[in-house]
Amino acid sequence: MATGRRERTTETATAKAALVKAGYRNVSARHGTGTAWGWLSFKVTADRPADCYCADYLDEFGRTGTCPRCRYAWTDQYNRAINTVAVATGRHFENNNDSPRIGGDVTLE
């Protein structure tokens, strides 16, 4: 984990470059502030599945929502992005109760 300002800048650039190389669009990455200083967060856009049917999907209560294919695709893309950033920056799980302090947001379009 980056400890100084220069290391944080380098880590942010490394994370962004890795996400772009992995094929994500609209990539942004930044570090937290205040008590979240050690967190690295990102936002990316990924492709929606070709067989998406969100426009016609109704859940068991009759509400519109995200179709199961897009939910699975989102989970897959989110996990892939977290792993991409973790490998590129060297952040990893220390033990079962710790996290690499990486947060992310994936948008499917």
Order of alpha helices (4+ residues) and beta strands (2+ residues): alpha-beta-beta-alpha-beta
